[in-house]
Amino acid sequence: MKKLLYTNRKALQLKMEREIEDFDYRFTRYEVDYSVTLAYTPEPIDLTPLLTKYIRETDHAIILQDQLYAIVFDSADENRGIKAANKLLTFFQQLYFSKSIFASAVTASNFNNPTQMISKLFDLLDYSISHDMDNHVIDPSQIMGSR
C-alpha cells in the first residue's frame, strides 16, 4: 500500500481537494470548521454499510480507490472530528471483527489551506501504516513536532 500511496498520491490528493471544495468554501467564507479522516483497509472490505448507516447526511464519504476512503465531517472542530472518527472505528470493529484498518484525522482550522491539510492527512496515514498502528485513529497531536 505504501508504494501505491506514493505512486498515486498527487492524483489522490487532487481528487480529495475537488471533493472537499464545498466544505472548504464554507470554512473560508463562514468559518464553519470541518474534519477529514482518511482510512485504508489492507484487505478488500465493503465499507458501504458502515458509511451509509453511521455517518450523518451532512457528512461526505469519498471512495478514493479500492481500500482507501475519506470521510468529511461537516461542522466538526478538532475534538468533534476525532470523536466522530473514533466512533466510526468502533462501529468498524463491531462489523468487521478481525479486520484491520489504518486511519488518520485532521481538522481544517489547523491548516493554512486544503492542500497542506490533505498532505498532512496522507503523511499521518503513511506513518500509521509504517508503524503498524492498525485499528487506531492517528491525528497530528499524537506525533511529536507534527503541528
C-alpha positions in Angstrom: 0.0 0.0 0.0 2.8 2.4 0.8 4.1 2.3 -2.8 0.5 2.8 -4.0 0.1 5.9 -1.9 3.4 7.3 -3.2 2.7 6.4 -6.8 -0.8 7.9 -6.9 -0.5 10.3 -4.1 -0.7 13.5 -6.2 -3.8 12.3 -8.1 -5.5 11.1 -4.9 -4.8 14.5 -3.2 -6.2 16.4 -6.1 -9.3 14.2 -6.1 -9.8 14.9 -2.4 -9.3 18.6 -2.9 -12.1 18.6 -5.5 -14.3 16.6 -3.2 -13.9 19.0 -0.2 -14.3 22.2 -2.2 -17.8 23.0 -0.8 -16.6 22.3 2.8 -13.6 24.5 2.3 -15.6 27.3 0.8 -17.9 27.3 3.8 -14.9 27.2 6.1 -13.2 30.1 4.4 -16.4 32.2 4.0 -18.3 31.4 7.1 -15.7 29.8 9.4 -17.7 26.5 9.5 -14.9 24.1 10.6 -14.7 20.5 9.2 -12.6 17.5 9.8 -11.4 14.8 7.4 -10.5 11.2 8.1 -8.5 9.0 5.7 -8.8 5.2 6.1 -7.1 2.3 4.5 -8.0 -1.4 4.8 -5.2 -3.8 3.9 -7.7 -6.3 2.5 -10.8 -5.5 0.4 -13.8 -4.8 2.6 -17.2 -3.4 1.6 -17.5 -0.4 3.8 -20.8 0.7 2.3 -22.9 -0.5 5.4 -20.6 1.5 7.7 -20.6 4.6 5.6 -24.3 4.6 4.9 -25.5 3.8 8.4 -23.1 5.6 10.7 -22.3 9.0 9.1 -24.6 12.0 9.2 -26.3 13.2 6.0 -24.3 16.4 6.1 -21.0 14.4 6.2 -19.4 13.2 3.0 -17.9 9.8 2.2 -15.3 9.6 -0.6 -14.0 6.4 -2.2 -10.6 7.4 -3.4 -9.8 3.9 -4.7 -10.2 0.3 -3.6 -9.4 0.1 0.1 -8.8 3.8 0.5 -11.6 6.0 1.8 -12.1 9.5 3.2 -14.9 10.9 5.3 -15.5 14.7 5.7 -17.2 15.5 9.0 -19.2 18.7 8.5 -19.2 21.3 11.2 -16.7 19.4 13.2 -13.9 21.1 15.1 -10.8 19.1 16.2 -12.4 17.4 19.2 -15.7 16.5 17.3 -13.8 15.3 14.3 -11.6 12.9 16.3 -14.6 11.8 18.3 -16.5 11.1 15.1 -13.6 9.2 13.6 -13.2 7.1 16.7 -16.9 6.3 16.8 -16.7 5.0 13.2 -13.6 3.0 14.2 -15.7 1.4 17.0 -18.5 0.6 14.5 -15.9 -0.8 12.1 -14.5 -3.1 14.8 -18.1 -4.4 15.6 -18.9 -5.0 12.0 -15.6 -6.4 10.8 -14.4 -8.1 14.0 -11.0 -9.5 12.9 -10.1 -7.0 10.1 -7.6 -4.2 10.3 -8.0 -0.5 9.3 -5.5 2.3 9.4 -6.8 5.8 9.9 -5.7 9.4 10.2 -7.7 12.6 11.0 -7.1 16.3 10.6 -9.2 19.5 11.0 -9.3 22.4 8.6 -8.8 25.1 11.2 -5.3 23.7 12.0 -4.0 24.4 8.4 -3.5 27.3 6.1 -5.1 25.7 3.1 -6.7 22.4 1.9 -3.5 21.3 0.1 -1.5 21.5 3.3 -4.2 19.7 5.2 -4.6 16.8 2.8 -0.9 16.4 2.6 -0.7 16.0 6.3 -3.6 13.6 6.3 -1.6 11.3 3.9 1.6 11.8 5.9 -0.2 10.6 9.0 -1.8 7.6 7.2 1.7 6.7 5.9 3.1 7.0 9.5 0.2 4.8 10.8 0.9 2.1 8.2 4.7 2.2 8.5 4.4 1.8 12.3 1.7 -0.9 12.1 -0.8 1.2 14.1 -3.9 -0.5 12.9 -7.3 0.0 14.5 -6.3 3.4 15.8 -7.1 6.9 14.5 -3.9 9.0 14.4 -4.0 12.8 14.4 -1.3 15.4 14.5 -1.3 15.8 18.3 0.0 12.2 18.6 3.2 12.8 16.7 5.9 15.0 18.3 6.6 18.1 16.3 3.8 17.4 13.8 1.8 20.6 14.1 
